Amino acid sequence: MYRKLLVLGLIGLITACDSNEVGDISLGVFTTQDIKLDIMVDPIVTGVTCHIASIEADLSFSDPSDSSISCRQTGEITAQMINAIDLSDSGEIVFKKSKSIFFKNMKIRRVFDPRSQTLMYVSYSTKETSGSFKHSLSTVPLWGTQAYKSAPAQD
């Protein structure tokens, strides 16, 4: 019994050590699931901050795949930042969090839309759940930033 409590305590400490976590909302007394709120500052476009909400189950081998994301401009966005990102149609992964011991991850991918001069941030799960992949989208327009007129545009 003592060993089981020790293992559960260690698991709790490991899961509580996420430096990106800014909030933890309990879903009630009769559940082990919580809504975890994480912050992510874009590593290249440092003027963008995203907040991600996802469900975590403390005593489960796999967390639910649902998540939501909201990104906002919180600082300068320059042309140099936009020129340094992956401008391909698939963009690049800027955040990754394990959601299962069975290789399920939640990822945040940044994609640039040159026509509307907008950064798109997509939160998605890497494992299919109930017949579909769970995902959420947030956008940050470059309008009003130093990067707006000088960001690469497509015809």
N, CA, C and O atoms as a GROMACS GRO file, in nm:
protein
  620
    1MET      N    1   0.083  -0.119   0.000
    1MET     CA    2   0.000   0.000   0.000
    1MET      C    3   0.087   0.125   0.000
    1MET      O    4   0.060   0.221  -0.073
    2TYR      N    5   0.193   0.124   0.083
    2TYR     CA    6   0.283   0.238   0.092
    2TYR      C    7   0.348   0.267  -0.044
    2TYR      O    8   0.361   0.383  -0.084
    3ARG      N    9   0.390   0.161  -0.114
    3ARG     CA   10   0.454   0.178  -0.246
    3ARG      C   11   0.358   0.240  -0.346
    3ARG      O   12   0.397   0.326  -0.425
    4LYS      N   13   0.231   0.198  -0.344
    4LYS     CA   14   0.132   0.254  -0.437
    4LYS      C   15   0.114   0.403  -0.412
    4LYS      O   16   0.108   0.481  -0.507
    5LEU      N   17   0.105   0.442  -0.287
    5LEU     CA   18   0.090   0.584  -0.253
    5LEU      C   19   0.214   0.663  -0.295
    5LEU      O   20   0.202   0.775  -0.344
    6LEU      N   21   0.332   0.605  -0.276
    6LEU     CA   22   0.455   0.670  -0.317
    6LEU      C   23   0.459   0.690  -0.468
    6LEU      O   24   0.495   0.798  -0.515
    7VAL      N   25   0.422   0.587  -0.544
    7VAL     CA   26   0.420   0.596  -0.691
    7VAL      C   27   0.319   0.703  -0.735
    7VAL      O   28   0.351   0.784  -0.821
    8LEU      N   29   0.198   0.704  -0.678
    8LEU     CA   30   0.097   0.804  -0.712
    8LEU      C   31   0.147   0.945  -0.679
    8LEU      O   32   0.123   1.039  -0.754
    9GLY      N   33   0.215   0.959  -0.568
    9GLY     CA   34   0.271   1.088  -0.529
    9GLY      C   35   0.376   1.136  -0.627
    9GLY      O   36   0.379   1.254  -0.663
   10LEU      N   37   0.464   1.045  -0.669
   10LEU     CA   38   0.567   1.081  -0.767
   10LEU      C   39   0.507   1.118  -0.901
   10LEU      O   40   0.553   1.212  -0.966
   11ILE      N   41   0.404   1.047  -0.943
   11ILE     CA   42   0.335   1.080  -1.068
   11ILE      C   43   0.275   1.220  -1.057
   11ILE      O   44   0.284   1.299  -1.151
   12GLY      N   45   0.216   1.249  -0.944
   12GLY     CA   46   0.158   1.382  -0.923
   12GLY      C   47   0.262   1.492  -0.929
   12GLY      O   48   0.237   1.598  -0.986
   13LEU      N   49   0.379   1.468  -0.870
   13LEU     CA   50   0.486   1.567  -0.875
   13LEU      C   51   0.539   1.588  -1.016
   13LEU      O   52   0.566   1.700  -1.057
   14ILE      N   53   0.554   1.479  -1.090
   14ILE     CA   54   0.604   1.489  -1.227
   14ILE      C   55   0.507   1.567  -1.314
   14ILE      O   56   0.549   1.654  -1.391
   15THR      N   57   0.378   1.538  -1.303
   15THR     CA   58   0.281   1.608  -1.387
   15THR      C   59   0.261   1.751  -1.344
   15THR      O   60   0.217   1.833  -1.424
   16ALA      N   61   0.292   1.786  -1.219
   16ALA     CA   62   0.274   1.923  -1.170
   16ALA      C   63   0.394   2.011  -1.204
   16ALA      O   64   0.390   2.131  -1.175
   17CYS      N   65   0.499   1.957  -1.262
   17CYS     CA   66   0.622   2.032  -1.287
   17CYS      C   67   0.627   2.095  -1.425
   17CYS      O   68   0.736   2.125  -1.473
   18ASP      N   69   0.517   2.116  -1.489
   18ASP     CA   70   0.514   2.176  -1.622
   18ASP      C   71   0.531   2.327  -1.610
   18ASP      O   72   0.444   2.395  -1.555
   19SER      N   73   0.643   2.380  -1.660
   19SER     CA   74   0.671   2.522  -1.647
   19SER      C   75   0.581   2.608  -1.735
   19SER      O   76   0.573   2.729  -1.714
   20ASN      N   77   0.514   2.550  -1.832
   20ASN     CA   78   0.424   2.624  -1.920
   20ASN      C   79   0.284   2.637  -1.862
   20ASN      O   80   0.202   2.710  -1.916
   21GLU      N   81   0.256   2.568  -1.753
   21GLU     CA   82   0.121   2.568  -1.697
   21GLU      C   83   0.095   2.698  -1.622
   21GLU      O   84   0.174   2.738  -1.536
   22VAL      N   85  -0.017   2.764  -1.654
   22VAL     CA   86  -0.055   2.888  -1.586
   22VAL      C   87  -0.188   2.876  -1.514
   22VAL      O   88  -0.229   2.968  -1.442
   23GLY      N   89  -0.258   2.764  -1.532
   23GLY     CA   90  -0.385   2.744  -1.464
   23GLY      C   91  -0.423   2.599  -1.458
   23GLY      O   92  -0.382   2.519  -1.542
   24ASP      N   93  -0.504   2.564  -1.358
   24ASP     CA   94  -0.548   2.426  -1.337
   24ASP      C   95  -0.689   2.433  -1.280
   24ASP      O   96  -0.710   2.477  -1.167
   25ILE      N   97  -0.787   2.389  -1.359
   25ILE     CA   98  -0.927   2.399  -1.320
   25ILE      C   99  -0.983   2.259  -1.299
   25ILE      O  100  -0.983   2.177  -1.391
   26SER      N  101  -1.030   2.233  -1.179
   26SER     CA  102  -1.088   2.103  -1.147
   26SER      C  103  -1.224   2.089  -1.213
   26SER      O  104  -1.302   2.184  -1.218
   27LEU      N  105  -1.253   1.970  -1.264
   27LEU     CA  106  -1.384   1.944  -1.324
   27LEU      C  107  -1.482   1.884  -1.224
   27LEU      O  108  -1.592   1.843  -1.262
   28GLY      N  109  -1.444   1.879  -1.099
   28GLY     CA  110  -1.536   1.832  -0.997
   28GLY      C  111  -1.475   1.732  -0.902
   28GLY      O  112  -1.364   1.683  -0.923
   29VAL      N  113  -1.550   1.703  -0.798
   29VAL     CA  114  -1.504   1.614  -0.692
   29VAL      C  115  -1.496   1.469  -0.739
   29VAL      O  116  -1.409   1.395  -0.695
   30PHE      N  117  -1.585   1.429  -0.827
   30PHE     CA  118  -1.596   1.288  -0.865
   30PHE      C  119  -1.524   1.254  -0.995
   30PHE      O  120  -1.559   1.157  -1.061
   31THR      N  121  -1.425   1.333  -1.031
   31THR     CA  122  -1.347   1.305  -1.151
   31THR      C  123  -1.200   1.335  -1.124
   31THR      O  124  -1.167   1.418  -1.040
   32THR      N  125  -1.113   1.267  -1.195
   32THR     CA  126  -0.970   1.294  -1.184
   32THR      C  127  -0.922   1.381  -1.300
   32THR      O  128  -0.802   1.402  -1.317
   33GLN      N  129  -1.016   1.432  -1.379
   33GLN     CA  130  -0.980   1.515  -1.494
   33GLN      C  131  -0.984   1.662  -1.457
   33GLN      O  132  -1.071   1.708  -1.383
   34ASP      N  133  -0.887   1.735  -1.511
   34ASP     CA  134  -0.876   1.879  -1.491
   34ASP      C  135  -0.855   1.946  -1.625
   34ASP      O  136  -0.808   1.883  -1.721
   35ILE      N  137  -0.889   2.074  -1.632
   35ILE     CA  138  -0.854   2.155  -1.749
   35ILE      C  139  -0.722   2.223  -1.715
   35ILE      O  140  -0.712   2.298  -1.618
   36LYS      N  141  -0.622   2.197  -1.795
   36LYS     CA  142  -0.491   2.259  -1.777
   36LYS      C  143  -0.478   2.374  -1.876
   36LYS      O  144  -0.509   2.359  -1.994
   37LEU      N  145  -0.432   2.487  -1.828
   37LEU     CA  146  -0.410   2.604  -1.912
   37LEU      C  147  -0.260   2.627  -1.925
   37LEU      O  148  -0.191   2.649  -1.826
   38ASP      N  149  -0.211   2.622  -2.048
   38ASP     CA  150  -0.069   2.639  -2.075
   38ASP      C  151  -0.047   2.766  -2.154
   38ASP      O  152  -0.135   2.812  -2.227
   39ILE      N  153   0.072   2.823  -2.139
   39ILE     CA  154   0.113   2.940  -2.217
   39ILE      C  155   0.225   2.898  -2.310
   39ILE      O  156   0.309   2.816  -2.274
   40MET      N  157   0.226   2.956  -2.430
   40MET     CA  158   0.332   2.930  -2.525
   40MET      C  159   0.364   3.061  -2.594
   40MET      O  160   0.278   3.120  -2.659
   41VAL      N  161   0.487   3.107  -2.580
   41VAL     CA  162   0.535   3.222  -2.656
   41VAL      C  163   0.606   3.166  -2.778
   41VAL      O  164   0.694   3.082  -2.766
   42ASP      N  165   0.566   3.214  -2.895
   42ASP     CA  166   0.626   3.165  -3.019
   42ASP      C  167   0.777   3.186  -3.011
   42ASP      O  168   0.822   3.297  -2.983
   43PRO      N  169   0.857   3.080  -3.035
   43PRO     CA  170   1.002   3.092  -3.020
   43PRO      C  171   1.069   3.183  -3.123
   43PRO      O  172   1.178   3.233  -3.098
   44ILE      N  173   1.006   3.206  -3.237
   44ILE     CA  174   1.064   3.294  -3.340
   44ILE      C  175   0.988   3.426  -3.347
   44ILE      O  176   1.049   3.532  -3.345
   45VAL      N  177   0.857   3.419  -3.354
   45VAL     CA  178   0.774   3.539  -3.358
   45VAL      C  179   0.736   3.569  -3.213
   45VAL      O  180   0.624   3.543  -3.169
   46THR      N  181   0.831   3.625  -3.141
   46THR     CA  182   0.818   3.640  -2.995
   46THR      C  183   0.711   3.739  -2.954
   46THR      O  184   0.680   3.750  -2.835
   47GLY      N  185   0.654   3.810  -3.048
   47GLY     CA  186   0.544   3.902  -3.018
   47GLY      C  187   0.409   3.832  -3.016
   47GLY      O  188   0.306   3.898  -3.005
   48VAL      N  189   0.407   3.699  -3.026
   48VAL     CA  190   0.283   3.622  -3.022
   48VAL      C  191   0.284   3.530  -2.900
   48VAL      O  192   0.380   3.457  -2.877
   49THR      N  193   0.176   3.536  -2.824
   49THR     CA  194   0.157   3.448  -2.709
   49THR      C  195   0.029   3.370  -2.729
   49THR      O  196  -0.074   3.427  -2.764
   50CYS      N  197   0.035   3.239  -2.708
   50CYS     CA  198  -0.083   3.153  -2.719
   50CYS      C  199  -0.115   3.093  -2.583
   50CYS      O  200  -0.026   3.061  -2.505
   51HIS      N  201  -0.243   3.079  -2.556
   51HIS     CA  202  -0.290   3.006  -2.439
   51HIS      C  203  -0.365   2.883  -2.488
   51HIS      O  204  -0.451   2.892  -2.576
   52ILE      N  205  -0.332   2.769  -2.432
   52ILE     CA  206  -0.389   2.641  -2.474
   52ILE      C  207  -0.461   2.579  -2.356
   52ILE      O  208  -0.405   2.568  -2.247
   53ALA      N  209  -0.586   2.537  -2.378
   53ALA     CA  210  -0.662   2.467  -2.276
   53ALA      C  211  -0.678   2.323  -2.321
   53ALA      O  212  -0.718   2.296  -2.435
   54SER      N  213  -0.647   2.228  -2.231
   54SER     CA  214  -0.665   2.087  -2.264
   54SER      C  215  -0.700   2.010  -2.138
   54SER      O  216  -0.673   2.054  -2.026
   55ILE      N  217  -0.762   1.894  -2.158
   55ILE     CA  218  -0.804   1.810  -2.046
   55ILE      C  219  -0.690   1.715  -2.012
   55ILE      O  220  -0.627   1.657  -2.100
   56GLU      N  221  -0.663   1.700  -1.883
   56GLU     CA  222  -0.567   1.601  -1.836
   56GLU      C  223  -0.633   1.516  -1.729
   56GLU      O  224  -0.701   1.567  -1.640
   57ALA      N  225  -0.611   1.386  -1.740
   57ALA     CA  226  -0.665   1.290  -1.644
   57ALA      C  227  -0.549   1.237  -1.560
   57ALA      O  228  -0.459   1.172  -1.613
   58ASP      N  229  -0.551   1.264  -1.430
   58ASP     CA  230  -0.439   1.230  -1.344
   58ASP      C  231  -0.410   1.080  -1.335
   58ASP      O  232  -0.293   1.042  -1.329
   59LEU      N  233  -0.510   0.997  -1.335
   59LEU     CA  234  -0.489   0.854  -1.315
   59LEU      C  235  -0.518   0.774  -1.442
   59LEU      O  236  -0.571   0.663  -1.435
   60SER      N  237  -0.483   0.830  -1.557
   60SER     CA  238  -0.511   0.765  -1.684
   60SER      C  239  -0.382   0.753  -1.764
   60SER      O  240  -0.290   0.833  -1.748
   61PHE      N  241  -0.377   0.652  -1.851
   61PHE     CA  242  -0.261   0.636  -1.939
   61PHE      C  243  -0.268   0.728  -2.060
   61PHE      O  244  -0.168   0.746  -2.129
   62SER      N  245  -0.386   0.786  -2.086
   62SER     CA  246  -0.404   0.871  -2.202
   62SER      C  247  -0.503   0.981  -2.170
   62SER      O  248  -0.612   0.955  -2.119
   63ASP      N  249  -0.464   1.106  -2.200
   63ASP     CA  250  -0.553   1.219  -2.180
   63ASP      C  251  -0.645   1.235  -2.300
   63ASP      O  252  -0.610   1.194  -2.411
   64PRO      N  253  -0.763   1.296  -2.279
   64PRO     CA  254  -0.851   1.323  -2.393
   64PRO      C  255  -0.780   1.412  -2.496
   64PRO      O  256  -0.688   1.486  -2.462
   65SER      N  257  -0.822   1.402  -2.620
   65SER     CA  258  -0.755   1.474  -2.729
   65SER      C  259  -0.806   1.617  -2.748
   65SER      O  260  -0.746   1.694  -2.823
   66ASP      N  261  -0.915   1.653  -2.682
   66ASP     CA  262  -0.972   1.786  -2.701
   66ASP      C  263  -0.876   1.894  -2.650
   66ASP      O  264  -0.811   1.878  -2.547
   67SER      N  265  -0.869   2.005  -2.724
   67SER     CA  266  -0.793   2.121  -2.680
   67SER      C  267  -0.848   2.243  -2.752
   67SER      O  268  -0.915   2.232  -2.854
   68SER      N  269  -0.819   2.359  -2.696
   68SER     CA  270  -0.853   2.483  -2.764
   68SER      C  271  -0.734   2.576  -2.752
   68SER      O  272  -0.651   2.561  -2.662
   69ILE      N  273  -0.725   2.673  -2.844
   69ILE     CA  274  -0.610   2.763  -2.847
   69ILE      C  275  -0.658   2.904  -2.877
   69ILE      O  276  -0.752   2.924  -2.954
   70SER      N  277  -0.593   3.000  -2.815
   70SER     CA  278  -0.619   3.140  -2.843
   70SER      C  279  -0.485   3.212  -2.844
   70SER      O  280  -0.411   3.208  -2.746
   71CYS      N  281  -0.453   3.277  -2.956
   71CYS     CA  282  -0.325   3.345  -2.972
   71CYS      C  283  -0.349   3.494  -2.998
   71CYS      O  284  -0.443   3.532  -3.067
   72ARG      N  285  -0.263   3.576  -2.940
   72ARG     CA  286  -0.274   3.720  -2.955
   72ARG      C  287  -0.136   3.782  -2.974
   72ARG      O  288  -0.035   3.724  -2.933
   73GLN      N  289  -0.135   3.899  -3.035
   73GLN     CA  290  -0.012   3.976  -3.044
   73GLN      C  291   0.011   4.040  -2.907
   73GLN      O  292  -0.074   4.112  -2.857
   74THR      N  293   0.127   4.012  -2.847
   74THR     CA  294   0.159   4.066  -2.716
   74THR      C  295   0.289   4.146  -2.718
   74THR      O  296   0.338   4.189  -2.614
   75GLY      N  297   0.344   4.166  -2.836
   75GLY     CA  298   0.468   4.242  -2.852
   75GLY      C  299   0.491   4.271  -2.998
   75GLY      O  300   0.404   4.249  -3.082
   76GLU      N  301   0.610   4.321  -3.028
   76GLU     CA  302   0.643   4.355  -3.166
   76GLU      C  303   0.652   4.230  -3.253
   76GLU      O  304   0.698   4.124  -3.209
   77ILE      N  305   0.608   4.245  -3.376
   77ILE     CA  306   0.627   4.142  -3.479
   77ILE      C  307   0.697   4.212  -3.595
   77ILE      O  308   0.642   4.304  -3.655
   78THR      N  309   0.818   4.168  -3.626
   78THR     CA  310   0.898   4.235  -3.728
   78THR      C  311   0.907   4.150  -3.855
   78THR      O  312   0.878   4.031  -3.855
   79ALA      N  313   0.949   4.216  -3.962
   79ALA     CA  314   0.970   4.146  -4.089
   79ALA      C  315   1.078   4.040  -4.075
   79ALA      O  316   1.069   3.934  -4.138
   80GLN      N  317   1.179   4.065  -3.995
   80GLN     CA  318   1.287   3.968  -3.975
   80GLN      C  319   1.233   3.840  -3.911
   80GLN      O  320   1.276   3.730  -3.945
   81MET      N  321   1.139   3.854  -3.819
   81MET     CA  322   1.078   3.736  -3.756
   81MET      C  323   1.002   3.654  -3.859
   81MET      O  324   1.016   3.532  -3.864
   82ILE      N  325   0.922   3.721  -3.941
   82ILE     CA  326   0.842   3.649  -4.042
   82ILE      C  327   0.933   3.583  -4.145
   82ILE      O  328   0.906   3.471  -4.188
   83ASN      N  329   1.040   3.650  -4.184
   83ASN     CA  330   1.134   3.592  -4.280
   83ASN      C  331   1.210   3.473  -4.222
   83ASN      O  332   1.264   3.393  -4.298
   84ALA      N  333   1.215   3.460  -4.090
   84ALA     CA  334   1.288   3.349  -4.026
   84ALA      C  335   1.202   3.224  -4.006
   84ALA      O  336   1.256   3.119  -3.969
   85ILE      N  337   1.070   3.233  -4.030
   85ILE     CA  338   0.984   3.116  -4.007
   85ILE      C  339   0.972   3.032  -4.133
   85ILE      O  340   1.007   3.076  -4.242
   86ASP      N  341   0.922   2.911  -4.116
   86ASP     CA  342   0.895   2.821  -4.228
   86ASP      C  343   0.770   2.874  -4.300
   86ASP      O  344   0.662   2.878  -4.242
   87LEU      N  345   0.786   2.915  -4.426
   87LEU     CA  346   0.676   2.974  -4.502
   87LEU      C  347   0.604   2.871  -4.589
   87LEU      O  348   0.521   2.909  -4.673
   88SER      N  349   0.633   2.744  -4.572
   88SER     CA  350   0.566   2.640  -4.651
   88SER      C  351   0.420   2.628  -4.609
   88SER      O  352   0.379   2.679  -4.505
   89ASP      N  353   0.342   2.559  -4.691
   89ASP     CA  354   0.198   2.540  -4.663
   89ASP      C  355   0.173   2.464  -4.534
   89ASP      O  356   0.068   2.481  -4.471
   90SER      N  357   0.267   2.379  -4.492
   90SER     CA  358   0.247   2.302  -4.370
   90SER      C  359   0.307   2.369  -4.247
   90SER      O  360   0.284   2.324  -4.135
   91GLY      N  361   0.383   2.476  -4.266
   91GLY     CA  362   0.438   2.551  -4.153
   91GLY      C  363   0.533   2.467  -4.070
   91GLY      O  364   0.602   2.379  -4.121
   92GLU      N  365   0.536   2.497  -3.939
   92GLU     CA  366   0.627   2.424  -3.850
   92GLU      C  367   0.569   2.410  -3.711
   92GLU      O  368   0.486   2.491  -3.668
   93ILE      N  369   0.612   2.307  -3.641
   93ILE     CA  370   0.568   2.281  -3.505
   93ILE      C  371   0.642   2.375  -3.411
   93ILE      O  372   0.765   2.385  -3.415
   94VAL      N  373   0.566   2.446  -3.326
   94VAL     CA  374   0.627   2.539  -3.232
   94VAL      C  375   0.607   2.498  -3.086
   94VAL      O  376   0.664   2.558  -2.996
   95PHE      N  377   0.525   2.394  -3.062
   95PHE     CA  378   0.497   2.348  -2.925
   95PHE      C  379   0.450   2.204  -2.934
   95PHE      O  380   0.376   2.167  -3.025
   96LYS      N  381   0.493   2.124  -2.836
   96LYS     CA  382   0.453   1.982  -2.834
   96LYS      C  383   0.438   1.940  -2.689
   96LYS      O  384   0.520   1.974  -2.605
   97LYS      N  385   0.331   1.864  -2.660
   97LYS     CA  386   0.308   1.816  -2.525
   97LYS      C  387   0.256   1.673  -2.533
   97LYS      O  388   0.164   1.643  -2.608
   98SER      N  389   0.315   1.585  -2.455
   98SER     CA  390   0.272   1.446  -2.452
   98SER      C  391   0.136   1.435  -2.385
   98SER      O  392   0.111   1.497  -2.282
   99LYS      N  393   0.046   1.356  -2.445
   99LYS     CA  394  -0.088   1.335  -2.391
   99LYS      C  395  -0.114   1.189  -2.357
   99LYS      O  396  -0.225   1.153  -2.318
  100SER      N  397  -0.012   1.104  -2.372
  100SER     CA  398  -0.031   0.961  -2.347
  100SER      C  399   0.103   0.891  -2.342
  100SER      O  400   0.201   0.937  -2.401
  101ILE      N  401   0.107   0.779  -2.270
  101ILE     CA  402   0.228   0.696  -2.276
  101ILE      C  403   0.230   0.616  -2.406
  101ILE      O  404   0.328   0.547  -2.435
  102PHE      N  405   0.122   0.626  -2.485
  102PHE     CA  406   0.112   0.551  -2.611
  102PHE      C  407   0.135   0.640  -2.732
  102PHE      O  408   0.070   0.622  -2.835
  103PHE      N  409   0.226   0.737  -2.722
  103PHE     CA  410   0.272   0.819  -2.833
  103PHE      C  411   0.170   0.917  -2.886
  103PHE      O  412   0.181   0.960  -3.001
  104LYS      N  413   0.070   0.955  -2.807
  104LYS     CA  414  -0.023   1.059  -2.850
  104LYS      C  415   0.031   1.192  -2.802
  104LYS      O  416   0.070   1.206  -2.686
  105ASN      N  417   0.034   1.290  -2.890
  105ASN     CA  418   0.084   1.423  -2.857
  105ASN      C  419  -0.017   1.529  -2.898
  105ASN      O  420  -0.097   1.510  -2.989
  106MET      N  421  -0.011   1.641  -2.828
  106MET     CA  422  -0.079   1.760  -2.873
  106MET      C  423   0.030   1.850  -2.929
  106MET      O  424   0.132   1.874  -2.864
  107LYS      N  425   0.009   1.900  -3.049
  107LYS     CA  426   0.108   1.986  -3.113
  107LYS      C  427   0.044   2.118  -3.153
  107LYS      O  428  -0.076   2.125  -3.180
  108ILE      N  429   0.126   2.221  -3.155
  108ILE     CA  430   0.085   2.351  -3.207
  108ILE      C  431   0.173   2.377  -3.328
  108ILE      O  432   0.296   2.372  -3.320
  109ARG      N  433   0.108   2.405  -3.440
  109ARG     CA  434   0.180   2.431  -3.565
  109ARG      C  435   0.150   2.573  -3.610
  109ARG      O  436   0.034   2.616  -3.609
  110ARG      N  437   0.255   2.646  -3.650
  110ARG     CA  438   0.239   2.781  -3.703
  110ARG      C  439   0.243   2.775  -3.855
  110ARG      O  440   0.335   2.717  -3.913
  111VAL      N  441   0.143   2.836  -3.920
  111VAL     CA  442   0.137   2.843  -4.065
  111VAL      C  443   0.113   2.990  -4.102
  111VAL      O  444   0.030   3.057  -4.040
  112PHE      N  445   0.184   3.039  -4.202
  112PHE     CA  446   0.168   3.177  -4.247
  112PHE      C  447   0.079   3.181  -4.370
  112PHE      O  448   0.102   3.109  -4.467
  113ASP      N  449  -0.023   3.265  -4.366
  113ASP     CA  450  -0.110   3.288  -4.481
  113ASP      C  451  -0.066   3.419  -4.546
  113ASP      O  452  -0.097   3.527  -4.495
  114PRO      N  453   0.007   3.411  -4.658
  114PRO     CA  454   0.061   3.534  -4.719
  114PRO      C  455  -0.046   3.624  -4.781
  114PRO      O  456  -0.028   3.746  -4.786
  115ARG      N  457  -0.155   3.566  -4.826
  115ARG     CA  458  -0.261   3.648  -4.888
  115ARG      C  459  -0.325   3.744  -4.788
  115ARG      O  460  -0.347   3.860  -4.820
  116SER      N  461  -0.354   3.695  -4.670
  116SER     CA  462  -0.418   3.781  -4.570
  116SER      C  463  -0.318   3.836  -4.468
  116SER      O  464  -0.356   3.906  -4.374
  117GLN      N  465  -0.188   3.803  -4.488
  117GLN     CA  466  -0.084   3.849  -4.396
  117GLN      C  467  -0.121   3.813  -4.252
  117GLN      O  468  -0.127   3.899  -4.164
  118THR      N  469  -0.145   3.684  -4.230
  118THR     CA  470  -0.192   3.635  -4.101
  118THR      C  471  -0.114   3.511  -4.060
  118THR      O  472  -0.086   3.423  -4.142
  119LEU      N  473  -0.079   3.505  -3.932
  119LEU     CA  474  -0.020   3.383  -3.875
  119LEU      C  475  -0.134   3.298  -3.821
  119LEU      O  476  -0.222   3.348  -3.751
  120MET      N  477  -0.132   3.170  -3.853
  120MET     CA  478  -0.234   3.077  -3.803
  120MET      C  479  -0.166   2.978  -3.710
  120MET      O  480  -0.058   2.927  -3.742
  121TYR      N  481  -0.228   2.952  -3.597
  121TYR     CA  482  -0.177   2.855  -3.500
  121TYR      C  483  -0.282   2.746  -3.484
  121TYR      O  484  -0.395   2.773  -3.443
  122VAL      N  485  -0.244   2.623  -3.518
  122VAL     CA  486  -0.336   2.510  -3.511
  122VAL      C  487  -0.292   2.416  -3.400
  122VAL      O  488  -0.177   2.371  -3.397
  123SER      N  489  -0.383   2.388  -3.308
  123SER     CA  490  -0.360   2.291  -3.201
  123SER      C  491  -0.426   2.162  -3.245
  123SER      O  492  -0.543   2.163  -3.284
  124TYR      N  493  -0.354   2.049  -3.240
  124TYR     CA  494  -0.412   1.923  -3.285
  124TYR      C  495  -0.352   1.805  -3.212
  124TYR      O  496  -0.242   1.812  -3.157
  125SER      N  497  -0.428   1.696  -3.212
  125SER     CA  498  -0.386   1.571  -3.152
  125SER      C  499  -0.331   1.480  -3.262
  125SER      O  500  -0.381   1.480  -3.374
  126THR      N  501  -0.228   1.403  -3.228
  126THR     CA  502  -0.167   1.315  -3.327
  126THR      C  503  -0.230   1.177  -3.334
  126THR      O  504  -0.185   1.093  -3.411
  127LYS      N  505  -0.333   1.154  -3.256
  127LYS     CA  506  -0.404   1.025  -3.260
  127LYS      C  507  -0.550   1.049  -3.288
  127LYS      O  508  -0.612   1.142  -3.235
  128GLU      N  509  -0.606   0.965  -3.373
  128GLU     CA  510  -0.747   0.973  -3.407
  128GLU      C  511  -0.831   0.933  -3.285
  128GLU      O  512  -0.800   0.835  -3.217
  129THR      N  513  -0.937   1.010  -3.260
  129THR     CA  514  -1.026   0.982  -3.148
  129THR      C  515  -1.170   0.984  -3.198
  129THR      O  516  -1.214   1.083  -3.255
  130SER      N  517  -1.242   0.877  -3.177
  130SER     CA  518  -1.383   0.867  -3.217
  130SER      C  519  -1.402   0.903  -3.363
  130SER      O  520  -1.499   0.972  -3.398
  131GLY      N  521  -1.312   0.858  -3.448
  131GLY     CA  522  -1.329   0.877  -3.592
  131GLY      C  523  -1.278   1.009  -3.645
  131GLY      O  524  -1.291   1.035  -3.765
  132SER      N  525  -1.221   1.096  -3.560
  132SER     CA  526  -1.170   1.223  -3.612
  132SER      C  527  -1.050   1.270  -3.531
  132SER      O  528  -1.033   1.232  -3.415
  133PHE      N  529  -0.969   1.353  -3.593
  133PHE     CA  530  -0.858   1.416  -3.524
  133PHE      C  531  -0.908   1.546  -3.465
  133PHE      O  532  -0.971   1.626  -3.534
  134LYS      N  533  -0.882   1.569  -3.338
  134LYS     CA  534  -0.928   1.690  -3.270
  134LYS      C  535  -0.831   1.803  -3.301
  134LYS      O  536  -0.709   1.784  -3.302
  135HIS      N  537  -0.888   1.922  -3.327
  135HIS     CA  538  -0.803   2.037  -3.359
  135HIS      C  539  -0.875   2.168  -3.326
  135HIS      O  540  -0.997   2.171  -3.308
  136SER      N  541  -0.797   2.274  -3.317
  136SER     CA  542  -0.849   2.407  -3.288
  136SER      C  543  -0.757   2.508  -3.357
  136SER      O  544  -0.638   2.482  -3.373
  137LEU      N  545  -0.812   2.623  -3.398
  137LEU     CA  546  -0.737   2.722  -3.475
  137LEU      C  547  -0.749   2.860  -3.412
  137LEU      O  548  -0.855   2.898  -3.364
  138SER      N  549  -0.638   2.934  -3.414
  138SER     CA  550  -0.638   3.075  -3.374
  138SER      C  551  -0.551   3.150  -3.474
  138SER      O  552  -0.454   3.095  -3.526
  139THR      N  553  -0.585   3.276  -3.501
  139THR     CA  554  -0.509   3.354  -3.598
  139THR      C  555  -0.460   3.484  -3.536
  139THR      O  556  -0.522   3.540  -3.446
  140VAL      N  557  -0.346   3.531  -3.588
  140VAL     CA  558  -0.289   3.660  -3.547
  140VAL      C  559  -0.258   3.738  -3.674
  140VAL      O  560  -0.161   3.707  -3.743
  141PRO      N  561  -0.340   3.839  -3.707
  141PRO     CA  562  -0.313   3.919  -3.827
  141PRO      C  563  -0.192   4.008  -3.807
  141PRO      O  564  -0.166   4.056  -3.696
  142LEU      N  565  -0.119   4.031  -3.914
  142LEU     CA  566  -0.002   4.118  -3.907
  142LEU      C  567  -0.038   4.265  -3.924
  142LEU      O  568   0.048   4.352  -3.910
  143TRP      N  569  -0.163   4.294  -3.953
  143TRP     CA  570  -0.208   4.431  -3.972
  143TRP      C  571  -0.167   4.516  -3.851
  143TRP      O  572  -0.191   4.478  -3.737
  144GLY      N  573  -0.106   4.630  -3.878
  144GLY     CA  574  -0.065   4.719  -3.771
  144GLY      C  575   0.071   4.687  -3.712
  144GLY      O  576   0.115   4.754  -3.619
  145THR      N  577   0.140   4.586  -3.765
  145THR     CA  578   0.274   4.552  -3.716
  145THR      C  579   0.379   4.598  -3.816
  145THR      O  580   0.346   4.633  -3.929
  146GLN      N  581   0.505   4.598  -3.774
  146GLN     CA  582   0.616   4.632  -3.863
  146GLN      C  583   0.627   4.533  -3.978
  146GLN      O  584   0.680   4.567  -4.084
  147ALA      N  585   0.578   4.414  -3.959
  147ALA     CA  586   0.593   4.307  -4.059
  147ALA      C  587   0.487   4.312  -4.167
  147ALA      O  588   0.502   4.246  -4.270
  148TYR      N  589   0.381   4.388  -4.149
  148TYR     CA  590   0.267   4.381  -4.242
  148TYR      C  591   0.304   4.409  -4.385
  148TYR      O  592   0.276   4.326  -4.471
  149LYS      N  593   0.364   4.518  -4.416
  149LYS     CA  594   0.393   4.555  -4.555
  149LYS      C  595   0.510   4.478  -4.612
  149LYS      O  596   0.521   4.463  -4.734
  150SER      N  597   0.598   4.428  -4.526
  150SER     CA  598   0.719   4.364  -4.577
  150SER      C  599   0.715   4.212  -4.571
  150SER      O  600   0.810   4.147  -4.616
  151ALA      N  601   0.608   4.154  -4.517
  151ALA     CA  602   0.597   4.008  -4.512
  151ALA      C  603   0.579   3.955  -4.653
  151ALA      O  604   0.516   4.020  -4.736
  152PRO      N  605   0.635   3.838  -4.682
  152PRO     CA  606   0.622   3.779  -4.817
  152PRO      C  607   0.476   3.760  -4.856
  152PRO      O  608   0.395   3.712  -4.776
  153ALA      N  609   0.442   3.798  -4.976
  153ALA     CA  610   0.304   3.783  -5.026
  153ALA      C  611   0.305   3.694  -5.149
  153ALA      O  612   0.402   3.691  -5.224
  154GLN      N  613   0.196   3.622  -5.168
  154GLN     CA  614   0.181   3.538  -5.288
  154GLN      C  615   0.077   3.603  -5.378
  154GLN      O  616  -0.016   3.670  -5.331
  155ASP      N  617   0.093   3.583  -5.508
  155ASP     CA  618  -0.006   3.634  -5.604
  155ASP      C  619  -0.111   3.532  -5.632
  155ASP      O  620  -0.203   3.557  -5.710
   0.00000   0.00000   0.00000
